[in-house]
Amino acid sequence: MKTLDLDKFEADASNLYEATVICSKRARTINDEHKLELGQRLQPVIEKETEDDTIMNQDKLNISLEFEMRDKPTIQAIKEMTDGELEFRYRDSE
């Protein structure tokens, strides 16, 4: 795991805690998007699957490996934060 330049990490947020909360919420969103995409990509494979079908198992394995090779949602969120791609706002207090 790489070390982070904390000054760069909290440049867009008012403090380190705020930056951490922002990244964690974004990581959850990214994770939800990945789950949805994985389900959509596996659905056709699962529907056609039979008990003896090793080809479908290989397709499922390839799709799963592709998702495992991606950056983890936390890493993606931190990268978005440090690159200035992540926007956030506070809820209205009213």
N, CA, C and O atoms as a GROMACS GRO file, in nm:
protein
  376
    1MET      N    1   0.084  -0.117   0.000
    1MET     CA    2   0.000   0.000   0.000
    1MET      C    3   0.089   0.124   0.000
    1MET      O    4   0.188   0.131   0.073
    2LYS      N    5   0.051   0.219  -0.083
    2LYS     CA    6   0.129   0.342  -0.093
    2LYS      C    7   0.095   0.435   0.022
    2LYS      O    8  -0.015   0.433   0.077
    3THR      N    9   0.192   0.517   0.057
    3THR     CA   10   0.166   0.619   0.158
    3THR      C   11   0.099   0.738   0.092
    3THR      O   12   0.115   0.762  -0.028
    4LEU      N   13   0.026   0.813   0.171
    4LEU     CA   14  -0.046   0.930   0.120
    4LEU      C   15   0.018   1.058   0.170
    4LEU      O   16   0.064   1.066   0.283
    5ASP      N   17   0.020   1.156   0.083
    5ASP     CA   18   0.059   1.290   0.124
    5ASP      C   19  -0.065   1.352   0.188
    5ASP      O   20  -0.158   1.390   0.118
    6LEU      N   21  -0.065   1.361   0.319
    6LEU     CA   22  -0.185   1.407   0.390
    6LEU      C   23  -0.223   1.549   0.356
    6LEU      O   24  -0.342   1.584   0.358
    7ASP      N   25  -0.126   1.633   0.324
    7ASP     CA   26  -0.159   1.771   0.286
    7ASP      C   27  -0.239   1.773   0.156
    7ASP      O   28  -0.335   1.848   0.143
    8LYS      N   29  -0.199   1.689   0.062
    8LYS     CA   30  -0.271   1.680  -0.064
    8LYS      C   31  -0.408   1.615  -0.044
    8LYS      O   32  -0.506   1.651  -0.108
    9PHE      N   33  -0.412   1.518   0.046
    9PHE     CA   34  -0.536   1.445   0.073
    9PHE      C   35  -0.643   1.535   0.132
    9PHE      O   36  -0.760   1.524   0.094
   10GLU      N   37  -0.606   1.623   0.222
   10GLU     CA   38  -0.705   1.709   0.286
   10GLU      C   39  -0.711   1.850   0.227
   10GLU      O   40  -0.768   1.940   0.287
   11ALA      N   41  -0.652   1.869   0.110
   11ALA     CA   42  -0.650   2.002   0.048
   11ALA      C   43  -0.790   2.052   0.016
   11ALA      O   44  -0.819   2.171   0.031
   12ASP      N   45  -0.878   1.963  -0.029
   12ASP     CA   46  -1.014   2.004  -0.063
   12ASP      C   47  -1.110   2.000   0.055
   12ASP      O   48  -1.219   2.056   0.047
   13ALA      N   49  -1.071   1.936   0.162
   13ALA     CA   50  -1.156   1.927   0.281
   13ALA      C   51  -1.097   2.016   0.390
   13ALA      O   52  -0.980   2.056   0.383
   14SER      N   53  -1.178   2.046   0.489
   14SER     CA   54  -1.128   2.136   0.593
   14SER      C   55  -1.037   2.066   0.693
   14SER      O   56  -0.957   2.131   0.760
   15ASN      N   57  -1.048   1.932   0.705
   15ASN     CA   58  -0.957   1.859   0.793
   15ASN      C   59  -0.948   1.712   0.747
   15ASN      O   60  -1.021   1.670   0.657
   16LEU      N   61  -0.861   1.638   0.810
   16LEU     CA   62  -0.836   1.500   0.771
   16LEU      C   63  -0.959   1.412   0.795
   16LEU      O   64  -0.989   1.324   0.714
   17TYR      N   65  -1.028   1.435   0.905
   17TYR     CA   66  -1.148   1.356   0.935
   17TYR      C   67  -1.253   1.375   0.825
   17TYR      O   68  -1.313   1.278   0.778
   18GLU      N   69  -1.275   1.498   0.785
   18GLU     CA   70  -1.373   1.527   0.679
   18GLU      C   71  -1.333   1.458   0.549
   18GLU      O   72  -1.418   1.400   0.481
   19ALA      N   73  -1.207   1.463   0.514
   19ALA     CA   74  -1.159   1.398   0.392
   19ALA      C   75  -1.181   1.246   0.399
   19ALA      O   76  -1.216   1.184   0.299
   20THR      N   77  -1.160   1.188   0.516
   20THR     CA   78  -1.180   1.045   0.535
   20THR      C   79  -1.326   1.007   0.518
   20THR      O   80  -1.357   0.907   0.453
   21VAL      N   81  -1.416   1.086   0.574
   21VAL     CA   82  -1.559   1.059   0.562
   21VAL      C   83  -1.603   1.070   0.416
   21VAL      O   84  -1.681   0.988   0.368
   22ILE      N   85  -1.555   1.172   0.348
   22ILE     CA   86  -1.590   1.191   0.207
   22ILE      C   87  -1.544   1.071   0.124
   22ILE      O   88  -1.620   1.020   0.042
   23CYS      N   89  -1.422   1.028   0.146
   23CYS     CA   90  -1.369   0.914   0.070
   23CYS      C   91  -1.443   0.785   0.104
   23CYS      O   92  -1.467   0.702   0.015
   24SER      N   93  -1.479   0.767   0.229
   24SER     CA   94  -1.549   0.644   0.266
   24SER      C   95  -1.688   0.638   0.203
   24SER      O   96  -1.732   0.531   0.160
   25LYS      N   97  -1.756   0.751   0.198
   25LYS     CA   98  -1.888   0.753   0.133
   25LYS      C   99  -1.876   0.727  -0.017
   25LYS      O  100  -1.958   0.655  -0.074
   26ARG      N  101  -1.775   0.783  -0.079
   26ARG     CA  102  -1.754   0.759  -0.222
   26ARG      C  103  -1.716   0.613  -0.247
   26ARG      O  104  -1.759   0.554  -0.345
   27ALA      N  105  -1.635   0.555  -0.158
   27ALA     CA  106  -1.595   0.415  -0.173
   27ALA      C  107  -1.717   0.323  -0.164
   27ALA      O  108  -1.726   0.225  -0.238
   28ARG      N  109  -1.811   0.354  -0.076
   28ARG     CA  110  -1.934   0.275  -0.067
   28ARG      C  111  -2.014   0.284  -0.197
   28ARG      O  112  -2.068   0.184  -0.244
   29THR      N  113  -2.020   0.402  -0.254
   29THR     CA  114  -2.092   0.420  -0.380
   29THR      C  115  -2.025   0.341  -0.492
   29THR      O  116  -2.093   0.275  -0.572
   30ILE      N  117  -1.894   0.347  -0.499
   30ILE     CA  118  -1.819   0.271  -0.601
   30ILE      C  119  -1.843   0.122  -0.582
   30ILE      O  120  -1.863   0.050  -0.680
   31ASN      N  121  -1.840   0.075  -0.458
   31ASN     CA  122  -1.862  -0.066  -0.429
   31ASN      C  123  -2.002  -0.109  -0.474
   31ASN      O  124  -2.019  -0.217  -0.532
   32ASP      N  125  -2.103  -0.027  -0.447
   32ASP     CA  126  -2.239  -0.058  -0.491
   32ASP      C  127  -2.248  -0.065  -0.643
   32ASP      O  128  -2.316  -0.152  -0.697
   33GLU      N  129  -2.179   0.025  -0.712
   33GLU     CA  130  -2.177   0.023  -0.858
   33GLU      C  131  -2.111  -0.105  -0.910
   33GLU      O  132  -2.157  -0.164  -1.007
   34HIS      N  133  -2.003  -0.147  -0.845
   34HIS     CA  134  -1.934  -0.270  -0.885
   34HIS      C  135  -2.024  -0.392  -0.864
   34HIS      O  136  -2.029  -0.481  -0.949
   35LYS      N  137  -2.094  -0.397  -0.751
   35LYS     CA  138  -2.185  -0.509  -0.724
   35LYS      C  139  -2.293  -0.518  -0.830
   35LYS      O  140  -2.325  -0.626  -0.879
   36LEU      N  141  -2.350  -0.403  -0.865
   36LEU     CA  142  -2.456  -0.400  -0.966
   36LEU      C  143  -2.402  -0.446  -1.102
   36LEU      O  144  -2.466  -0.525  -1.171
   37GLU      N  145  -2.286  -0.396  -1.139
   37GLU     CA  146  -2.225  -0.434  -1.267
   37GLU      C  147  -2.192  -0.583  -1.270
   37GLU      O  148  -2.214  -0.650  -1.370
   38LEU      N  149  -2.139  -0.635  -1.160
   38LEU     CA  150  -2.106  -0.778  -1.153
   38LEU      C  151  -2.232  -0.862  -1.168
   38LEU      O  152  -2.232  -0.961  -1.241
   39GLY      N  153  -2.338  -0.823  -1.099
   39GLY     CA  154  -2.464  -0.897  -1.110
   39GLY      C  155  -2.519  -0.896  -1.251
   39GLY      O  156  -2.569  -0.998  -1.299
   40GLN      N  157  -2.509  -0.782  -1.318
   40GLN     CA  158  -2.558  -0.772  -1.455
   40GLN      C  159  -2.475  -0.856  -1.551
   40GLN      O  160  -2.529  -0.915  -1.645
   41ARG      N  161  -2.346  -0.862  -1.528
   41ARG     CA  162  -2.259  -0.940  -1.618
   41ARG      C  163  -2.270  -1.089  -1.591
   41ARG      O  164  -2.253  -1.169  -1.683
   42LEU      N  165  -2.298  -1.128  -1.466
   42LEU     CA  166  -2.310  -1.270  -1.434
   42LEU      C  167  -2.449  -1.326  -1.465
   42LEU      O  168  -2.463  -1.448  -1.481
   43GLN      N  169  -2.549  -1.242  -1.472
   43GLN     CA  170  -2.687  -1.288  -1.492
   43GLN      C  171  -2.703  -1.378  -1.615
   43GLN      O  172  -2.762  -1.485  -1.602
   44PRO      N  173  -2.654  -1.339  -1.733
   44PRO     CA  174  -2.671  -1.428  -1.850
   44PRO      C  175  -2.598  -1.561  -1.833
   44PRO      O  176  -2.645  -1.665  -1.881
   45VAL      N  177  -2.485  -1.560  -1.767
   45VAL     CA  178  -2.407  -1.682  -1.746
   45VAL      C  179  -2.480  -1.774  -1.651
   45VAL      O  180  -2.485  -1.895  -1.673
   46ILE      N  181  -2.537  -1.719  -1.545
   46ILE     CA  182  -2.607  -1.800  -1.445
   46ILE      C  183  -2.735  -1.859  -1.504
   46ILE      O  184  -2.769  -1.973  -1.475
   47GLU      N  185  -2.807  -1.782  -1.586
   47GLU     CA  186  -2.932  -1.831  -1.646
   47GLU      C  187  -2.908  -1.949  -1.739
   47GLU      O  188  -2.993  -2.038  -1.747
   48LYS      N  189  -2.796  -1.952  -1.810
   48LYS     CA  190  -2.767  -2.059  -1.906
   48LYS      C  191  -2.695  -2.178  -1.843
   48LYS      O  192  -2.673  -2.279  -1.909
   49GLU      N  193  -2.660  -2.166  -1.718
   49GLU     CA  194  -2.576  -2.266  -1.653
   49GLU      C  195  -2.652  -2.395  -1.624
   49GLU      O  196  -2.768  -2.393  -1.583
   50THR      N  197  -2.585  -2.508  -1.648
   50THR     CA  198  -2.637  -2.639  -1.608
   50THR      C  199  -2.535  -2.700  -1.513
   50THR      O  200  -2.427  -2.644  -1.492
   51GLU      N  201  -2.568  -2.812  -1.457
   51GLU     CA  202  -2.479  -2.873  -1.357
   51GLU      C  203  -2.346  -2.917  -1.417
   51GLU      O  204  -2.242  -2.908  -1.351
   52ASP      N  205  -2.347  -2.965  -1.540
   52ASP     CA  206  -2.225  -3.018  -1.602
   52ASP      C  207  -2.149  -2.916  -1.684
   52ASP      O  208  -2.048  -2.949  -1.746
   53ASP      N  209  -2.193  -2.795  -1.686
   53ASP     CA  210  -2.138  -2.696  -1.778
   53ASP      C  211  -2.013  -2.630  -1.721
   53ASP      O  212  -2.022  -2.536  -1.642
   54THR      N  213  -1.896  -2.680  -1.761
   54THR     CA  214  -1.770  -2.622  -1.713
   54THR      C  215  -1.733  -2.496  -1.790
   54THR      O  216  -1.656  -2.414  -1.740
   55ILE      N  217  -1.788  -2.480  -1.910
   55ILE     CA  218  -1.759  -2.359  -1.989
   55ILE      C  219  -1.817  -2.238  -1.918
   55ILE      O  220  -1.753  -2.133  -1.911
   56MET      N  221  -1.938  -2.251  -1.868
   56MET     CA  222  -2.000  -2.141  -1.797
   56MET      C  223  -1.923  -2.108  -1.669
   56MET      O  224  -1.911  -1.992  -1.631
   57ASN      N  225  -1.872  -2.211  -1.603
   57ASN     CA  226  -1.791  -2.186  -1.484
   57ASN      C  227  -1.666  -2.107  -1.520
   57ASN      O  228  -1.623  -2.021  -1.443
   58GLN      N  229  -1.608  -2.136  -1.635
   58GLN     CA  230  -1.490  -2.061  -1.679
   58GLN      C  231  -1.527  -1.916  -1.708
   58GLN      O  232  -1.450  -1.825  -1.677
   59ASP      N  233  -1.645  -1.894  -1.768
   59ASP     CA  234  -1.691  -1.757  -1.793
   59ASP      C  235  -1.711  -1.682  -1.662
   59ASP      O  236  -1.671  -1.566  -1.649
   60LYS      N  237  -1.773  -1.748  -1.566
   60LYS     CA  238  -1.793  -1.685  -1.435
   60LYS      C  239  -1.659  -1.653  -1.370
   60LYS      O  240  -1.642  -1.547  -1.310
   61LEU      N  241  -1.565  -1.744  -1.383
   61LEU     CA  242  -1.432  -1.724  -1.325
   61LEU      C  243  -1.362  -1.605  -1.391
   61LEU      O  244  -1.302  -1.523  -1.322
   62ASN      N  245  -1.370  -1.595  -1.522
   62ASN     CA  246  -1.306  -1.484  -1.593
   62ASN      C  247  -1.366  -1.350  -1.552
   62ASN      O  248  -1.292  -1.253  -1.531
   63ILE      N  249  -1.498  -1.344  -1.541
   63ILE     CA  250  -1.564  -1.220  -1.498
   63ILE      C  251  -1.523  -1.185  -1.356
   63ILE      O  252  -1.492  -1.069  -1.327
   64SER      N  253  -1.522  -1.283  -1.268
   64SER     CA  254  -1.483  -1.259  -1.129
   64SER      C  255  -1.338  -1.212  -1.118
   64SER      O  256  -1.308  -1.122  -1.040
   65LEU      N  257  -1.250  -1.274  -1.195
   65LEU     CA  258  -1.109  -1.234  -1.192
   65LEU      C  259  -1.091  -1.092  -1.244
   65LEU      O  260  -1.007  -1.017  -1.193
   66GLU      N  261  -1.169  -1.055  -1.344
   66GLU     CA  262  -1.162  -0.918  -1.396
   66GLU      C  263  -1.197  -0.818  -1.287
   66GLU      O  264  -1.133  -0.714  -1.274
   67PHE      N  265  -1.299  -0.849  -1.209
   67PHE     CA  266  -1.339  -0.758  -1.102
   67PHE      C  267  -1.237  -0.757  -0.988
   67PHE      O  268  -1.215  -0.653  -0.925
   68GLU      N  269  -1.174  -0.870  -0.961
   68GLU     CA  270  -1.073  -0.875  -0.856
   68GLU      C  271  -0.948  -0.797  -0.893
   68GLU      O  272  -0.878  -0.747  -0.805
   69MET      N  273  -0.919  -0.785  -1.022
   69MET     CA  274  -0.799  -0.715  -1.066
   69MET      C  275  -0.815  -0.563  -1.062
   69MET      O  276  -0.716  -0.490  -1.070
   70ARG      N  277  -0.936  -0.515  -1.051
   70ARG     CA  278  -0.960  -0.371  -1.044
   70ARG      C  279  -0.908  -0.316  -0.912
   70ARG      O  280  -0.891  -0.390  -0.814
   71ASP      N  281  -0.884  -0.185  -0.911
   71ASP     CA  282  -0.848  -0.121  -0.785
   71ASP      C  283  -0.965  -0.134  -0.688
   71ASP      O  284  -1.081  -0.133  -0.729
   72LYS      N  285  -0.934  -0.145  -0.562
   72LYS     CA  286  -1.037  -0.152  -0.459
   72LYS      C  287  -1.111  -0.018  -0.453
   72LYS      O  288  -1.052   0.086  -0.483
   73PRO      N  289  -1.238  -0.020  -0.413
   73PRO     CA  290  -1.315   0.105  -0.407
   73PRO      C  291  -1.251   0.213  -0.320
   73PRO      O  292  -1.260   0.331  -0.353
   74THR      N  293  -1.187   0.174  -0.213
   74THR     CA  294  -1.122   0.272  -0.126
   74THR      C  295  -1.008   0.343  -0.199
   74THR      O  296  -0.994   0.465  -0.190
   75ILE      N  297  -0.929   0.267  -0.272
   75ILE     CA  298  -0.818   0.324  -0.348
   75ILE      C  299  -0.870   0.417  -0.457
   75ILE      O  300  -0.815   0.525  -0.479
   76GLN      N  301  -0.977   0.376  -0.525
   76GLN     CA  302  -1.036   0.461  -0.628
   76GLN      C  303  -1.087   0.592  -0.569
   76GLN      O  304  -1.066   0.698  -0.628
   77ALA      N  305  -1.152   0.585  -0.454
   77ALA     CA  306  -1.205   0.706  -0.390
   77ALA      C  307  -1.093   0.800  -0.348
   77ALA      O  308  -1.104   0.921  -0.366
   78ILE      N  309  -0.987   0.746  -0.293
   78ILE     CA  310  -0.873   0.829  -0.251
   78ILE      C  311  -0.809   0.894  -0.374
   78ILE      O  312  -0.772   1.011  -0.370
   79LYS      N  313  -0.796   0.818  -0.482
   79LYS     CA  314  -0.738   0.872  -0.605
   79LYS      C  315  -0.824   0.986  -0.659
   79LYS      O  316  -0.772   1.088  -0.703
   80GLU      N  317  -0.956   0.967  -0.657
   80GLU     CA  318  -1.046   1.073  -0.702
   80GLU      C  319  -1.032   1.197  -0.614
   80GLU      O  320  -1.035   1.309  -0.665
   81MET      N  321  -1.018   1.177  -0.485
   81MET     CA  322  -1.005   1.290  -0.391
   81MET      C  323  -0.876   1.366  -0.416
   81MET      O  324  -0.876   1.489  -0.422
   82THR      N  325  -0.766   1.295  -0.431
   82THR     CA  326  -0.637   1.362  -0.449
   82THR      C  327  -0.623   1.425  -0.587
   82THR      O  328  -0.548   1.521  -0.604
   83ASP      N  329  -0.694   1.372  -0.686
   83ASP     CA  330  -0.690   1.429  -0.821
   83ASP      C  331  -0.789   1.544  -0.839
   83ASP      O  332  -0.793   1.607  -0.944
   84GLY      N  333  -0.867   1.572  -0.736
   84GLY     CA  334  -0.963   1.682  -0.742
   84GLY      C  335  -1.087   1.650  -0.823
   84GLY      O  336  -1.158   1.742  -0.864
   85GLU      N  337  -1.115   1.523  -0.846
   85GLU     CA  338  -1.232   1.482  -0.924
   85GLU      C  339  -1.356   1.464  -0.838
   85GLU      O  340  -1.466   1.448  -0.891
   86LEU      N  341  -1.339   1.467  -0.709
   86LEU     CA  342  -1.449   1.438  -0.618
   86LEU      C  343  -1.510   1.567  -0.566
   86LEU      O  344  -1.440   1.651  -0.509
   87GLU      N  345  -1.640   1.583  -0.588
   87GLU     CA  346  -1.709   1.701  -0.539
   87GLU      C  347  -1.800   1.660  -0.424
   87GLU      O  348  -1.856   1.551  -0.424
   88PHE      N  349  -1.814   1.748  -0.327
   88PHE     CA  350  -1.902   1.719  -0.213
   88PHE      C  351  -1.964   1.849  -0.166
   88PHE      O  352  -1.916   1.958  -0.195
   89ARG      N  353  -2.071   1.832  -0.093
   89ARG     CA  354  -2.138   1.948  -0.033
   89ARG      C  355  -2.206   1.902   0.094
   89ARG      O  356  -2.232   1.784   0.113
   90TYR      N  357  -2.234   1.998   0.180
   90TYR     CA  358  -2.305   1.969   0.304
   90TYR      C  359  -2.455   1.973   0.280
   90TYR      O  360  -2.503   2.046   0.193
   91ARG      N  361  -2.526   1.894   0.357
   91ARG     CA  362  -2.672   1.901   0.351
   91ARG      C  363  -2.716   2.034   0.410
   91ARG      O  364  -2.650   2.090   0.498
   92ASP      N  365  -2.828   2.083   0.361
   92ASP     CA  366  -2.884   2.205   0.419
   92ASP      C  367  -2.931   2.176   0.561
   92ASP      O  368  -2.985   2.069   0.588
   93SER      N  369  -2.911   2.270   0.650
   93SER     CA  370  -2.948   2.249   0.790
   93SER      C  371  -3.097   2.273   0.815
   93SER      O  372  -3.145   2.252   0.926
   94GLU      N  373  -3.170   2.315   0.712
   94GLU     CA  374  -3.313   2.342   0.729
   94GLU      C  375  -3.396   2.219   0.724
   94GLU      O  376  -3.518   2.226   0.737
   0.00000   0.00000   0.00000
